[in-house]
């Protein structure tokens, strides 16, 4: 239980820094806690929504949010969630697992390439 709290705190910290802690959360839930992939992704979504709500509140109080952009993003995001949830119900459950794995590999590779390019520019 204590390890879960520590891992959650670390993942939330990574998410707050924009590193993409959600991928780590899904990996932790599936590999360490034996969650099914779809349950891990749903848990990650809830985690992300809660973090997003708090970030939205902070930025709203600092008056850094354009209400028109917020409305557009909310409508399009909700529409995308609705469509993809229906797609997820009709496709083979292995497809999202493979897609997420490939996404994490590509994301990690791109991050490494960016670091390598930055290092070579500083030489």
C-alpha positions as CSV (number, residue, x, y, z in Angstrom):
1,X,0.0,0.0,0.0
2,X,2.7,2.5,0.9
3,X,4.6,1.6,-2.3
4,X,1.5,2.4,-4.3
5,X,1.3,5.8,-2.7
6,X,4.9,6.5,-3.4
7,X,4.6,5.4,-7.0
8,X,1.5,7.5,-7.5
9,X,3.2,10.5,-6.1
10,X,6.2,10.0,-8.4
11,X,4.0,9.5,-11.4
12,X,1.9,12.6,-10.5
13,X,5.2,14.6,-10.2
14,X,6.3,13.4,-13.7
15,X,2.9,14.3,-15.1
16,X,3.1,17.7,-13.6
17,X,6.5,18.3,-15.2
18,X,5.1,17.3,-18.6
19,X,7.2,14.1,-18.9
20,X,4.2,11.8,-19.6
21,X,3.8,9.9,-16.3
22,X,0.6,8.3,-17.6
23,X,2.7,5.8,-19.6
24,X,4.5,4.9,-16.4
25,X,1.3,4.5,-14.6
26,X,-0.1,2.1,-17.1
27,X,3.1,0.1,-17.1
28,X,3.1,0.0,-13.3
29,X,-0.5,-1.1,-13.1
30,X,-0.1,-3.9,-15.7
31,X,3.3,-5.3,-14.8
32,X,3.4,-4.8,-11.0
33,X,-0.2,-4.9,-9.9
34,X,-1.5,-7.3,-12.7
35,X,-4.3,-5.0,-13.9
36,X,-5.9,-5.8,-17.2
37,X,-4.7,-3.4,-19.9
38,X,-8.1,-1.8,-20.4
39,X,-8.5,-1.3,-16.6
40,X,-5.0,0.2,-16.4
41,X,-5.8,2.6,-19.2
42,X,-9.1,3.6,-17.6
43,X,-7.4,4.2,-14.2
44,X,-4.8,6.3,-16.0
45,X,-7.6,8.3,-17.6
46,X,-9.2,9.0,-14.2
47,X,-5.8,10.0,-12.8
48,X,-5.2,12.3,-15.8
49,X,-8.6,13.9,-15.5
50,X,-8.1,14.7,-11.8
51,X,-4.7,16.2,-12.4
52,X,-6.1,18.2,-15.4
53,X,-9.0,19.5,-13.3
54,X,-6.6,20.8,-10.6
55,X,-4.3,22.3,-13.3
56,X,-7.4,24.0,-14.9
57,X,-8.4,25.5,-11.6
58,X,-4.9,26.9,-11.0
59,X,-4.6,28.4,-14.4
60,X,-8.2,29.8,-14.2
61,X,-7.3,31.6,-11.0
62,X,-4.2,33.0,-12.6
63,X,-6.4,34.1,-15.6
64,X,-4.2,32.2,-18.1
65,X,-7.1,30.4,-19.8
66,X,-8.9,31.6,-22.9
67,X,-12.6,30.6,-22.4
68,X,-13.2,30.2,-26.1
69,X,-10.3,27.8,-26.5
70,X,-11.3,25.9,-23.5
71,X,-14.8,25.5,-24.9
72,X,-13.5,24.3,-28.3
73,X,-11.0,21.8,-26.7
74,X,-13.7,20.5,-24.3
75,X,-16.2,19.8,-27.0
76,X,-13.6,18.2,-29.4
77,X,-12.1,16.2,-26.5
78,X,-15.4,14.9,-25.4
79,X,-16.3,14.0,-29.0
80,X,-13.0,12.2,-29.4
81,X,-13.5,10.3,-26.2
82,X,-17.0,9.3,-27.2
83,X,-15.9,8.0,-30.6
84,X,-12.8,6.2,-29.4
85,X,-14.7,4.5,-26.5
86,X,-17.1,3.0,-29.0
87,X,-14.2,1.9,-31.2
88,X,-12.6,0.3,-28.2
89,X,-15.7,-1.8,-27.6
90,X,-15.7,-3.3,-31.1
91,X,-12.0,-4.0,-31.7
92,X,-9.7,-6.8,-30.4
93,X,-8.4,-5.8,-26.9
94,X,-4.8,-6.6,-28.1
95,X,-4.9,-3.7,-30.5
96,X,-4.8,-0.9,-27.9
97,X,-2.1,-2.8,-26.0
98,X,0.1,-3.0,-29.0
99,X,-0.7,0.6,-30.0
100,X,0.2,1.9,-26.6
101,X,3.5,-0.1,-26.6
102,X,4.4,1.2,-30.0
103,X,3.5,4.7,-28.9
104,X,5.8,4.5,-25.8
105,X,8.6,3.1,-27.9
106,X,8.4,5.8,-30.6
107,X,8.0,8.5,-27.9
108,X,11.1,7.3,-26.1
109,X,13.1,7.0,-29.3
110,X,12.1,10.6,-30.3
111,X,13.1,11.8,-26.8
112,X,16.5,10.2,-27.2
113,X,17.0,11.6,-30.6
114,X,16.2,15.1,-29.4
115,X,18.7,14.8,-26.5
116,X,21.3,13.5,-29.0
117,X,20.7,16.4,-31.4
118,X,20.9,19.0,-28.5
119,X,24.2,17.5,-27.3
120,X,25.7,17.6,-30.7
121,X,24.7,21.3,-31.2
122,X,26.4,22.3,-28.0
123,X,29.7,20.7,-29.0
